[in-house]
Structure formats: C-alpha cells, structure tokens
Amino acid sequence: MKGSAEPVAEQQRTVVLWVSRHRPLPAQIAELERKLGPVEIVQVEHVPNAEHVIEVAKRVGARVIVPVLPLSFIARLVEEAGRHGYTVLMARMEAVATTRSVDEARRLLYEAPERRSITTYADGTIRVFEFVRFERIKKVEVVTEPW
C-alpha cells in the first residue's frame, strides 16, 4: 500500500556474560558488536564456581561468556560451556609498559583510553595493557614435567 511502511524489526541483541570485576573497554564492546551485532553486556563480579556461571548464563539468556578468572576456573568453565553450547572468549591483552610511575602509567592510558587499562600489583609495579582481540577458548591444557 502506498504511504504505509512495514515496521523494521530491531536486530536481536546477543547477551554477553562478562565475568570480571572490571567493565569491558569500549574497544572490547566495539569488537563484540563487530562480530555479533548489537550486544547486551551482563556483568557478574563474584562467582563461586563454573556451574554457577553457567546457571547465570542460562538465566540471563547469554550466548557468549567472557571470563577474567584464574586458569583452573576457566578450564572447568570451558568444559561446562561446551556441554551447554556457550562460546567462551578471552580478551587478548598486550603489555604496553611496566613502570612504577603512576604519572607515566596514566599518560600511556590516556593515549588510548578506549583500548587500554592499568593493573597495579602488590609490589608497586604498574602495567599498562592494550586490548588486541578476542580469542575463543576451545580447551585449557596444562602440560607439566618433573622438576
């Protein structure tokens, strides 16, 4: 019919469960949206185990999980996520600098605040990291030998 327009369906958002104390960087959100289309980030900070993460993912309707957790926790999460059809991603962060100067770390952060973050360690060392890309975690394997 002339003059009538069909409503345009809004593209469905992909729910991403972000398991970290820190919010995603703008560059990380942009990369997720480049790959997935519109995203909704649901952040959880404190999780007791991998099974809890899967339950939260189910409850919020997530398809993708981005954990910033200890390696042993991620290993278990990848196993569980595989059983339930979730994609687990890791944000590949590259160290830009290591310093003890707060001013230097802030200067480096402000050069690219959408891509960079600062981590301060107990010994006073400060590291500036820059987001490079996401990588899908397919398997976590620890290989050891006698020492």
ABEGO torsion letter per residue (X at the ends): XBGBBBBBBBBBBBBBBBBBABBBBAAAAAAAAAAAEBBBBBBBABBABAAAAAAAAAAAGBABBBBBBBAAAAAAAAAAAAAAGBBBBBBBBBBABBBABAAAAAAAAAABAAABBBBBBAAGBBBBBBBABBBBBABBBBBBBBX
